[in-house]
Amino acid sequence: PCLLILVWDGEVVAILAIYVDDLIAAGTQEWAGWVMVKISERYPMGQLENSWECKQVSYTGTDVKLFRGKDGKLERITLDQQAYVESKFPPAIADLEKVVAEKKDPSALLAPAGADVFRSGNGKLAWTGNTRPPESFSISELASAAKAPTMSCAKKLLKLLRQILATAS
């Protein structure tokens, strides 16, 4: 239900992806632009970014960088999350360091405030699975601990946040 495909005369002319409150449309300039204008007429939106007018757009914590030739044609697309990681991870790391400093038994459940810090850091981490398949298992494993995180989980999360921050580029 979050991927909408517009077919016109038997041809796919635009695709709209929706994730919570983020939208992205792909297709021909005419159709993708039309879809976004129509949606923005009905629903309040932030800034519309037309990929044909910029070198980079951001979607769900991922920077989509667009490289064009001298003729303006799209030649290459890269995805990265360096800006996202470098802005979101340091505060999450600092908060988790305070939780881990409590030096509790590794199997002890985190206090409610510590569990909130864990969930917040884990939420920031979750986006990075989009561009880091090798870390996806650990990210998924930590997400499954969100209901009842332990000190051991907090330490694993802290270690992974630091590792990804160190390799942000």
C-alpha positions in Angstrom: 0.0 0.0 0.0 3.0 2.4 0.2 4.0 2.0 -3.5 1.7 3.5 -6.0 2.2 3.0 -9.8 0.6 5.3 -12.3 -0.1 3.5 -15.7 -1.2 5.6 -18.6 -2.0 4.0 -22.0 -0.4 0.7 -20.8 2.9 2.4 -19.8 4.3 3.1 -16.3 4.7 6.8 -16.2 5.2 7.5 -12.5 5.8 5.7 -9.2 5.0 7.2 -5.8 6.6 5.8 -2.7 5.2 6.7 0.7 6.9 6.1 4.0 5.1 7.5 7.1 5.3 11.2 6.2 7.9 11.1 3.4 7.0 11.0 -0.3 9.0 10.5 -3.4 7.8 10.3 -7.0 9.8 8.9 -9.9 9.0 9.0 -13.5 9.2 11.3 -16.4 9.6 15.0 -15.5 6.1 15.7 -16.8 4.4 12.9 -14.8 6.4 12.9 -11.6 6.0 16.7 -11.4 2.3 16.5 -12.1 1.8 13.8 -9.4 3.6 15.9 -6.7 1.8 19.1 -7.7 -1.6 17.4 -7.4 -0.8 15.9 -4.0 0.5 19.2 -2.7 -2.7 21.0 -3.8 -4.6 18.6 -1.5 -2.3 18.0 1.4 0.1 20.3 3.2 3.7 19.5 2.4 7.2 20.7 3.1 9.5 21.8 0.3 9.1 20.1 -3.1 12.4 19.1 -4.6 12.5 18.4 -8.3 15.4 16.1 -9.1 15.9 17.7 -12.5 16.6 21.0 -10.7 19.0 19.7 -8.0 22.1 17.7 -7.6 20.8 15.9 -4.5 17.5 15.0 -2.8 17.0 13.4 0.6 14.5 10.7 1.4 14.1 8.6 4.6 17.5 9.6 5.9 19.2 8.8 2.6 20.9 11.4 0.3 20.2 10.6 -3.4 23.0 12.2 -5.4 22.3 12.8 -9.1 25.2 13.1 -11.6 24.5 14.5 -15.0 26.5 14.8 -18.2 27.2 18.1 -20.0 23.9 17.5 -21.9 22.0 17.4 -18.7 21.1 13.7 -19.0 21.3 11.6 -15.8 24.4 9.4 -15.9 24.7 8.1 -12.4 23.0 8.0 -9.0 24.6 7.3 -5.7 23.0 6.8 -2.3 24.6 7.6 1.1 23.7 8.6 4.6 26.8 10.5 5.7 24.9 13.7 6.5 22.2 11.8 8.4 24.7 9.7 10.4 26.9 12.7 11.2 24.0 14.8 12.5 21.9 12.2 14.3 24.4 9.8 15.8 26.6 12.0 18.1 23.7 13.0 20.3 22.4 9.5 20.4 25.8 8.2 21.4 26.2 10.8 24.1 22.8 9.8 25.6 23.6 6.1 25.5 27.0 6.6 27.1 25.2 8.0 30.1 23.0 4.9 30.3 25.9 2.5 29.9 27.9 4.3 32.5 25.4 3.0 35.1 27.5 -0.3 35.0 24.5 -2.6 35.7 24.5 -6.3 35.2 24.4 -6.9 31.4 21.1 -8.9 31.6 19.4 -6.2 33.7 16.5 -4.4 32.1 17.0 -0.7 31.5 15.1 1.8 33.6 12.3 3.5 31.7 14.4 6.6 30.9 17.2 4.4 29.7 14.8 2.3 27.6 13.6 5.5 26.0 17.2 6.5 25.1 17.7 3.0 23.7 14.6 3.2 21.5 15.5 6.7 20.3 19.0 5.6 19.4 17.7 2.4 17.8 15.2 4.4 15.7 18.0 6.6 14.4 20.1 3.5 13.6 17.2 1.8 11.8 17.4 4.1 8.8 21.1 3.2 8.2 20.1 -0.4 7.2 19.0 1.2 3.9 22.6 1.7 2.8 24.5 -0.8 5.0 23.4 -4.3 4.3 26.3 -5.9 6.3 24.9 -4.2 9.5 21.2 -5.0 8.7 21.2 -8.2 10.8 22.5 -6.4 13.9 20.1 -3.5 13.3 17.2 -6.0 13.1 18.3 -7.8 16.2 18.5 -4.6 18.2 15.1 -3.6 17.0 13.6 -6.8 18.3 14.9 -5.8 21.8 13.0 -2.5 21.9 10.2 -3.7 24.1 12.5 -4.8 26.9 16.1 -3.6 26.3 18.8 -4.8 28.6 22.2 -3.2 29.5 23.8 -5.6 27.1 21.5 -4.4 24.3 22.4 -0.8 25.1 26.1 -1.6 24.9 25.6 -3.4 21.5 23.7 -0.4 20.2 26.4 2.0 21.4 29.1 0.0 19.7 27.2 -0.2 16.4 26.4 3.6 16.5 30.0 4.4 17.0 31.1 2.0 14.3 28.7 3.4 11.7 29.7 7.0 12.7 33.3 6.2 12.2 32.6 4.9 8.7 29.9 7.5 7.8 31.5 8.3 4.5 
